[in-house]
Amino acid sequence: MSEEFSLNDEQIEFEDLLAALQDESEPFPPRYLYRLSGLERRELGHVSDVWPELSAQRRLGLLEDLELLAESNTIMHFDAVNRLGLDDEEPEVRTVAIRSLWQSEREDLVPIFLNILDEDDEDAPRAQAAAGLGRFVYLGELGKIGKERLADIERALLAIMDSEAAPLVRRRALESLGYSSHGQVPDLIENAYLHGDEDWQASALFAMGRSADDRWTPLVLERLEDTDELLSREAARAAGELQINEALPGLINLLYDELPEIRLAAAWSISQIGGEGASEALEDLLERTEDEDEIDLIENAIENLAFNEELDDLHILDFSEEDLENLIGQQEDDELFDDEE
């Protein structure tokens, strides 16, 4: 991009936004991206009307820029624009649109994702749809969507696992099923881990981390310091998700790995597990790190560790579950307020 994202005090008129969107002789101004957050229905209708007239490159670039902005600014809301890309003629646009909706809990996305999973001609959107359904499996396990809806999703994902779909599509289906308590899932994970290649084993470890099932502890520990960087990274992530206390020494060792992806995966998992030496290890990593992006992520891990340790202290004091939920909600409100400032 030719300029950095930045908020601008000038009010951008919608007509100017629409004109800039259609003027493909110039790059789309990054400051205009903010104006696409929370569009009114009338405005969205106009964007929808011109969307098919834009070049594929323009549509794809716009969604990619919005995805990048949303990652760094949590108060921005671009779901309405991302949904325009779900039935785009270009598979890359469909893929980015699905990926950008990963945080949405709108249940009306489920049939759209299921249709893409079953009917799309390209593997990339199908794989991303399989991944996107994982959030709804998780919501179903929490009782936040209906049992019948959850059953529909599980049936579709299980059918993909039993089909001749591309490996990437089936692997994403397995990862989404990691959240599921369906009786077939443990065998699918185990088979992928024991009989698959590196990519399948990595997906199996990913699914293990989502399962909240301590049966996987020995396999995760086995791969924690694997010479294969992909498996080591996924095992590090799974160890944190499963809160495997025995993994802490190995995770601390991974903080010295030459690859930043592994160091940062280990750092976040340490923040999830906690325990003796966890805080000191993260502080040491922070002192050794010079990359600004890595510093931000390590600082987030240190904050997460402190929050989890605070929760543990409250559990010891025998606070009620309602008290803990209120505390968590208050912290989220405070963080939102800080972001707005």
C-alpha positions as CSV (number, residue, x, y, z in Angstrom):
1,M,0.0,0.0,0.0
2,S,1.2,3.5,-0.8
3,E,0.3,5.1,2.5
4,E,-0.3,3.9,6.1
5,F,-3.7,3.5,7.5
6,S,-4.6,6.5,9.6
7,L,-7.7,8.1,11.0
8,N,-8.5,11.5,9.5
9,D,-10.5,14.3,11.2
10,E,-12.0,15.2,7.8
11,Q,-15.5,13.7,7.3
12,I,-15.4,11.6,4.2
13,E,-18.6,12.0,2.2
14,F,-20.0,8.7,0.9
15,E,-20.2,10.1,-2.7
16,D,-16.4,10.7,-2.6
17,L,-15.8,7.2,-1.2
18,L,-17.9,5.7,-4.0
19,A,-16.1,7.7,-6.7
20,A,-12.7,6.7,-5.3
21,L,-13.7,3.1,-5.3
22,Q,-14.6,3.2,-9.0
23,D,-11.6,5.3,-10.1
24,E,-9.2,2.5,-10.8
25,S,-6.7,4.8,-12.3
26,E,-5.6,5.6,-8.8
27,P,-4.9,3.3,-5.8
28,F,-7.8,3.3,-3.3
29,P,-6.9,5.8,-0.6
30,P,-6.2,3.9,2.7
31,R,-7.9,6.6,4.8
32,Y,-11.1,5.9,2.9
33,L,-11.1,2.4,4.2
34,Y,-12.4,3.6,7.6
35,R,-15.5,5.0,5.9
36,L,-16.5,1.4,4.9
37,S,-17.0,0.4,8.5
38,G,-20.6,0.1,9.6
39,L,-22.2,1.3,6.3
40,E,-25.8,2.3,6.4
41,R,-28.2,0.1,4.4
42,R,-28.6,2.7,1.6
43,E,-24.8,3.1,1.4
44,L,-24.3,-0.7,1.3
45,G,-26.8,-0.9,-1.5
46,H,-24.8,1.5,-3.6
47,V,-21.5,-0.3,-2.9
48,S,-23.3,-3.6,-3.9
49,D,-24.5,-2.0,-7.1
50,V,-20.9,-1.0,-8.2
51,W,-19.2,-4.1,-6.8
52,P,-19.6,-6.3,-10.0
53,E,-18.2,-3.4,-12.1
54,L,-14.9,-3.3,-10.2
55,S,-12.0,-5.3,-11.5
56,A,-11.1,-8.5,-9.7
57,Q,-7.8,-6.9,-8.7
58,R,-9.7,-4.0,-7.1
59,R,-12.2,-6.2,-5.3
60,L,-9.5,-8.5,-4.0
61,G,-7.2,-5.6,-2.9
62,L,-10.0,-3.9,-1.1
63,L,-10.9,-6.9,0.9
64,E,-7.3,-7.7,1.7
65,D,-6.8,-4.1,2.9
66,L,-9.9,-4.2,5.1
67,E,-8.7,-7.5,6.6
68,L,-5.4,-5.9,7.5
69,L,-7.1,-2.9,9.0
70,A,-9.5,-5.0,11.0
71,E,-6.6,-6.9,12.5
72,S,-5.1,-3.7,14.0
73,N,-8.3,-1.9,14.8
74,T,-10.9,-4.0,16.6
75,I,-13.7,-1.3,16.6
76,M,-13.9,-1.4,12.8
77,H,-16.7,-3.5,11.4
78,F,-16.5,-4.5,7.7
79,D,-18.7,-7.6,7.7
80,A,-21.2,-6.1,5.3
81,V,-18.5,-5.4,2.7
82,N,-16.9,-8.8,3.2
83,R,-20.3,-10.5,2.6
84,L,-20.3,-9.0,-0.9
85,G,-17.4,-11.2,-1.7
86,L,-19.0,-14.5,-0.7
87,D,-20.5,-15.1,-4.1
88,D,-17.8,-13.3,-6.1
89,E,-16.8,-14.9,-9.4
90,E,-13.2,-14.9,-8.4
91,P,-12.1,-17.7,-6.0
92,E,-9.5,-15.6,-4.3
93,V,-12.1,-12.9,-3.5
94,R,-14.4,-15.6,-2.0
95,T,-11.6,-17.0,0.0
96,V,-10.6,-13.7,1.6
97,A,-14.2,-12.8,2.2
98,I,-14.8,-16.0,4.2
99,R,-11.5,-15.6,6.1
100,S,-12.3,-12.0,7.0
101,L,-15.6,-13.1,8.6
102,W,-14.0,-15.5,11.0
103,Q,-15.1,-13.5,14.1
104,S,-18.7,-13.2,13.0
105,E,-21.3,-15.1,15.0
106,R,-24.1,-14.4,12.5
107,E,-25.8,-17.8,12.2
108,D,-27.1,-16.9,8.7
109,L,-23.5,-17.4,7.5
110,V,-23.8,-21.1,8.2
111,P,-25.9,-22.1,5.1
112,I,-23.7,-19.9,3.0
113,F,-20.5,-21.6,4.2
114,L,-22.1,-25.0,3.9
115,N,-23.1,-24.3,0.3
116,I,-19.6,-23.1,-0.6
117,L,-18.1,-26.2,1.1
118,D,-20.4,-28.5,-0.9
119,E,-20.8,-26.7,-4.3
120,D,-17.8,-24.4,-4.9
121,D,-15.6,-25.4,-7.9
122,E,-12.4,-24.3,-6.3
123,D,-10.5,-25.9,-3.4
124,A,-9.3,-22.7,-1.7
125,P,-12.8,-21.3,-0.9
126,R,-14.0,-24.7,0.1
127,A,-11.2,-25.1,2.5
128,Q,-11.8,-21.7,4.0
129,A,-15.5,-22.4,4.4
130,A,-14.6,-25.6,6.2
131,A,-12.3,-23.5,8.5
132,G,-15.0,-20.9,9.0
133,L,-17.5,-23.4,10.1
134,G,-15.2,-24.2,13.1
135,R,-16.4,-21.1,14.9
136,F,-20.0,-22.3,14.7
137,V,-19.0,-25.8,15.9
138,Y,-17.5,-24.0,18.9
139,L,-20.7,-21.9,19.4
140,G,-22.8,-25.0,19.2
141,E,-20.8,-26.8,21.9
142,L,-21.4,-23.7,24.1
143,G,-25.1,-23.9,23.4
144,K,-25.1,-20.6,21.5
145,I,-26.6,-22.0,18.4
146,G,-29.3,-24.7,18.0
147,K,-28.6,-28.4,18.3
148,E,-30.0,-29.1,14.8
149,R,-27.8,-26.4,13.3
150,L,-24.8,-27.9,15.0
151,A,-25.7,-31.3,13.8
152,D,-26.0,-30.0,10.2
153,I,-22.5,-28.6,10.4
154,E,-21.0,-31.7,11.9
155,R,-22.7,-33.9,9.2
156,A,-21.3,-31.8,6.5
157,L,-17.8,-31.8,7.9
158,L,-17.8,-35.5,8.6
159,A,-19.0,-36.1,5.0
160,I,-16.1,-34.1,3.7
161,M,-13.7,-36.2,5.8
162,D,-15.2,-39.3,4.2
163,S,-15.0,-37.9,0.7
164,E,-12.4,-37.5,-2.0
165,A,-12.2,-33.8,-1.5
166,A,-8.7,-32.2,-1.8
167,P,-6.5,-32.9,1.3
168,L,-6.5,-29.2,2.2
169,V,-10.3,-29.1,2.4
170,R,-10.4,-32.3,4.5
171,R,-7.7,-31.1,6.8
172,R,-9.6,-27.8,7.5
173,A,-12.7,-29.9,8.1
174,L,-10.8,-32.0,10.7
175,E,-9.5,-28.8,12.4
176,S,-13.0,-27.4,12.7
177,L,-14.3,-30.8,14.1
178,G,-11.6,-30.4,16.8
179,Y,-14.2,-28.4,18.8
180,S,-16.9,-31.1,18.4
181,S,-17.8,-33.6,21.0
182,H,-19.2,-35.9,18.3
183,G,-18.1,-39.5,19.0
184,Q,-16.4,-40.0,15.6
185,V,-14.0,-37.1,16.1
186,P,-11.3,-38.6,18.4
187,D,-10.7,-41.5,15.9
188,L,-10.4,-39.1,13.0
189,I,-7.8,-37.0,14.9
190,E,-5.9,-40.1,15.9
191,N,-5.9,-41.6,12.4
192,A,-4.7,-38.3,11.0
193,Y,-1.9,-38.1,13.5
194,L,-0.7,-41.7,13.3
195,H,-1.1,-42.4,9.6
196,G,-0.9,-39.0,7.9
197,D,2.0,-37.0,6.5
198,E,3.4,-33.8,8.1
199,D,0.5,-31.6,7.1
200,W,-2.1,-34.1,8.4
201,Q,-0.2,-34.5,11.7
202,A,-0.1,-30.7,12.0
203,S,-3.9,-30.5,11.5
204,A,-4.4,-33.3,14.0
205,L,-2.4,-31.3,16.6
206,F,-4.4,-28.2,15.8
207,A,-7.6,-30.2,16.4
208,M,-6.2,-31.7,19.6
209,G,-5.7,-28.2,20.9
210,R,-9.3,-27.3,20.3
211,S,-10.7,-30.5,21.8
212,A,-10.3,-29.7,25.6
213,D,-9.5,-33.4,25.9
214,D,-6.4,-34.4,28.0
215,R,-6.2,-37.8,26.2
216,W,-3.9,-36.0,23.7
217,T,-1.4,-34.8,26.3
218,P,1.2,-37.5,25.5
219,L,1.1,-36.9,21.8
220,V,1.4,-33.1,22.2
221,L,4.4,-33.5,24.5
222,E,6.0,-35.9,22.1
223,R,6.0,-33.3,19.3
224,L,6.7,-30.2,21.4
225,E,10.4,-30.0,20.5
226,D,10.2,-31.9,17.2
227,T,12.8,-31.1,14.6
228,D,10.0,-30.5,12.2
229,E,9.2,-26.8,12.7
230,L,5.5,-27.1,11.6
231,L,4.8,-29.9,14.1
232,S,6.7,-28.2,16.9
233,R,4.8,-25.0,16.4
234,E,1.4,-26.7,16.3
235,A,2.3,-28.8,19.4
236,A,3.3,-25.6,21.2
237,R,-0.1,-24.1,20.4
238,A,-2.0,-27.2,21.4
239,A,-0.1,-27.4,24.7
240,G,-1.4,-23.9,25.6
241,E,-4.9,-24.6,24.5
242,L,-5.0,-27.8,26.6
243,Q,-3.1,-26.1,29.4
244,I,-0.7,-28.9,29.8
245,N,1.4,-28.0,32.9
246,E,4.1,-30.6,32.0
247,A,4.7,-28.7,28.8
248,L,6.0,-25.6,30.5
249,P,9.8,-26.5,30.5
250,G,9.7,-27.5,26.9
251,L,7.8,-24.3,26.0
252,I,10.4,-22.2,27.8
253,N,13.1,-24.0,25.8
254,L,11.3,-23.0,22.6
255,L,11.6,-19.4,23.5
256,Y,15.2,-19.7,22.2
257,D,14.2,-21.2,18.9
258,E,15.6,-19.4,15.9
259,L,12.2,-19.1,14.2
260,P,10.0,-16.3,15.5
261,E,6.8,-18.3,14.7
262,I,7.8,-21.0,17.2
263,R,9.0,-18.5,19.8
264,L,5.8,-16.6,19.7
265,A,3.6,-19.7,19.7
266,A,5.5,-20.9,22.8
267,A,5.2,-17.5,24.5
268,W,1.4,-17.4,24.1
269,S,1.0,-20.9,25.3
270,I,3.2,-20.1,28.4
271,S,0.8,-17.2,29.1
272,Q,-2.1,-19.7,29.0
273,I,-0.5,-22.3,31.3
274,G,1.4,-20.1,33.7
275,G,3.4,-21.6,36.6
276,E,6.8,-21.1,38.2
277,G,9.2,-19.4,35.9
278,A,6.6,-18.4,33.3
279,S,6.7,-14.7,33.9
280,E,10.5,-14.5,34.1
281,A,10.8,-16.5,30.8
282,L,8.5,-14.1,29.0
283,E,10.2,-11.0,30.4
284,D,13.6,-12.4,29.3
285,L,12.3,-13.0,25.8
286,L,11.0,-9.4,25.7
287,E,14.4,-8.1,26.6
288,R,16.1,-10.2,23.9
289,T,13.6,-9.2,21.1
290,E,14.2,-6.2,18.8
291,D,11.4,-6.6,16.3
292,E,8.5,-4.2,17.1
293,D,5.7,-6.7,16.0
294,E,7.2,-9.4,18.1
295,I,7.5,-7.1,21.0
296,D,3.8,-6.3,20.8
297,L,2.9,-9.9,20.8
298,I,5.1,-10.8,23.7
299,E,3.7,-7.9,25.7
300,N,0.2,-9.2,24.9
301,A,1.3,-12.6,26.2
302,I,2.7,-11.0,29.4
303,E,-0.7,-9.3,30.0
304,N,-2.6,-12.5,29.3
305,L,-0.4,-14.3,31.8
306,A,-1.1,-11.7,34.5
307,F,-4.8,-11.9,33.8
308,N,-4.9,-15.7,34.0
309,E,-2.9,-15.6,37.2
310,E,-5.4,-13.1,38.6
311,L,-8.2,-15.4,37.7
312,D,-6.5,-18.3,39.4
313,D,-6.2,-16.2,42.6
314,L,-9.9,-15.5,42.5
315,H,-10.7,-19.2,42.0
316,I,-8.6,-19.8,45.2
317,L,-10.7,-17.2,47.0
318,D,-13.8,-19.2,45.9
319,F,-15.5,-16.5,43.9
320,S,-18.7,-17.6,42.2
321,E,-18.8,-18.3,38.5
322,E,-21.1,-15.2,38.0
323,D,-18.5,-13.0,39.8
324,L,-15.8,-14.2,37.5
325,E,-17.9,-13.7,34.4
326,N,-18.6,-10.1,35.5
327,L,-14.9,-9.5,36.1
328,I,-14.0,-10.8,32.6
329,G,-16.8,-8.6,31.1
330,Q,-15.5,-5.6,32.9
331,Q,-12.0,-6.2,31.7
332,E,-13.2,-6.5,28.1
333,D,-15.1,-3.2,28.5
334,D,-12.0,-1.5,29.8
335,E,-9.9,-2.8,26.9
336,L,-12.5,-1.6,24.4
337,F,-12.5,1.9,26.1
338,D,-8.7,1.9,25.9
339,D,-8.8,1.1,22.2
340,E,-11.3,3.9,21.6
341,E,-9.0,6.4,23.3
